[in-house]
Amino acid sequence: MAGSEAAWQIAQAGLPVIIHEMRGKVGTFAHQTDNLAELVCSNSFRSDDDEANAVGLLHWEMRQADGLIMAMADLHKLPAGSALAVDRDAFSVAVTERLMAHPNITVERGEITSLPDWPHTIIATGPLTSGALAESIRAAAGETSLAFFDAIAPIVHFDSINMEKAWFQSRYDKGETEADRTAYLNCPMDKTQYEGFIDALIAAEKTEFKDWEKDTPYFDGCLPIEVMAERGRETLRWGPMKPVGLTNPHQPEIKAHAVVQLRRDNALGTLFNIVGFQTKMKYAAQKAVFQSIPGLEDAEFARLGGIHRNTFINSPILLDRQMCLKSNPNIRMAGQITGVEGYVESTAMGLLAGRMAIADAAGKPLTPPPNTTAMGALITHITGDADAKHFQPMNVNFGLFPPIDAKQGRKNRKVRYKAYTDRAKADFLTWLGQI
């Protein structure tokens, strides 16, 4: 997806592009064809509402930027309410035909097994990067692993947390700055609430690993929270939910039986992840179980949890603002390998990588779009705003955007989201007009 979009953007600017695609010569466990932009999971690009949804806004931005993927999605869309779903086979065939027919594009079939020494290279190999190339990227990037189960904890919008029950405090009051003191939020449980929570975790409906995931090791030994619960009812209380070193200012005389901690997930302080709560529960089950936590009854989730095989780099450490490897500025990364999650987000990073490569070729570096836009919020997140120590893949969501100033929008989600999208559209068109 990202590579196809990057190639289209560059070719449309009048520059020659070679797409190196191993499928057709070397297959993967997940792909069924050798078409470019094959959809291996869902056929949905999620919400197409550009006034109330961050991913819909991202659709809008890519359409404004002459995105190939969005154009082909629109051409082959299926009835799906407010979502954009596509005929997966017709979609990928159309993308492939459009790219192969372009006079500035050449498609070469064959596996690239190491990072090439070319002046302008975009790596957009996604979550199923071939083993040899992944090892070459790992060596160049200095990462210890690139193929693992990334254990994703749910992320909650801060303004949906009930601060009459939750409170800010680091364990044992560690840290000296205001940032340290507001890095963690705490949600207390008494014994009855804890026991009910454990029961709900064990009983919740779970997803299964795909066949091609089963032999991939867990990253850092992370286990799903429900697996920890099954190993003993006190396991979590001695692990991520231990109540030590904390005092609830709402009830200072009562010692919590267990405490759920949330850690700040971005520099803006708009997102907090639930510490240690990686999970394979299905999404509906996650919402039900996690909203039983005191303080999270009305929680809005920017991302739900999961554990699945993935290949991505620690972009906040390894990439510069031009999406280039700091260790090798000739190599630009794009797509899911940069730590974005989802078809649309991956494609958007391909679009930006393509446009940045065009600017490089002209000797005029391109400033990324502002972080008030969907594309800008994503690239800002992966190239510096995210917590590098705990970096995990992320979908686009309004928690990545700078908060709006309009006070009337803070309590009314519909008004708030419309304010985000209005600001984003104006800023994106201004940015687009400058390039």
RAMO-V149059 format. One record per backbone hydrogen bond with DSSP energy under -0.5 kcal/mol. CO is the residue of the C=O (numbers start at 1). NH is the residue of the N-H. If there is no record, write none. Layout:
co->{CO;CO}
nh->{NH;NH}
This chain:
co->{1;2;3;4;5;6;7;8;9;10;10;11;17;17;18;19;19;21;22;22;35;38;43;46;48;49;53;54;55;56;57;58;59;60;61;62;63;67;68;69;70;71;72;74;76;78;80;82;83;84;85;86;87;88;89;90;91;92;93;94;95;96;97;98;99;102;104;106;106;107;108;111;116;121;121;122;123;125;126;130;131;132;133;134;135;136;137;138;138;146;148;148;149;149;150;150;151;152;152;154;155;155;156;157;158;161;162;162;167;170;171;177;178;180;183;184;185;186;187;189;189;190;191;192;193;194;195;196;197;198;199;200;205;210;210;211;213;217;218;219;224;224;225;226;227;228;229;232;234;235;236;236;239;241;243;245;247;248;251;253;254;258;259;260;261;262;263;265;266;270;271;271;272;273;273;274;277;278;280;282;283;284;285;286;287;289;290;293;295;296;299;300;300;303;306;308;310;313;314;314;315;318;320;323;324;325;328;328;330;330;331;332;334;335;335;336;337;339;342;343;344;345;346;347;348;349;350;351;352;353;354;355;356;357;358;359;360;365;370;373;374;375;376;377;378;379;380;381;381;385;386;387;388;394;397;398;405;406;407;411;412;413;414;415;416;417;418;419;420;421;422;423;424;425;426;427;428;429;430;431;432}
nh->{5;6;7;8;9;10;11;12;13;13;15;14;19;106;20;21;108;110;25;26;38;40;86;84;50;53;57;58;59;60;61;62;63;64;65;67;66;71;72;73;74;75;76;77;87;85;83;48;85;45;78;88;91;92;93;94;95;96;97;98;99;100;101;102;102;105;17;19;108;109;21;113;118;123;332;124;334;128;129;134;135;136;137;138;139;140;141;142;143;148;150;310;151;219;152;308;153;279;306;274;302;303;272;160;161;163;165;166;186;173;174;181;182;183;264;169;262;167;260;257;258;194;195;196;197;198;199;200;201;202;203;204;282;213;214;214;216;149;221;222;227;228;229;230;231;231;232;235;238;238;239;241;242;259;246;172;249;251;254;255;256;189;261;187;275;185;273;387;269;158;265;266;156;263;275;277;154;225;207;286;287;288;289;290;291;292;293;296;162;299;301;157;302;155;152;150;148;315;317;318;319;326;323;333;320;328;325;331;121;332;325;123;337;338;340;339;313;394;346;347;348;349;350;351;352;353;354;355;356;357;358;359;360;361;362;364;363;367;373;377;378;379;380;381;382;383;385;384;386;267;388;390;391;341;400;401;407;409;410;413;416;417;418;419;420;421;422;423;424;425;426;427;428;429;430;431;432;433;434;434;435}
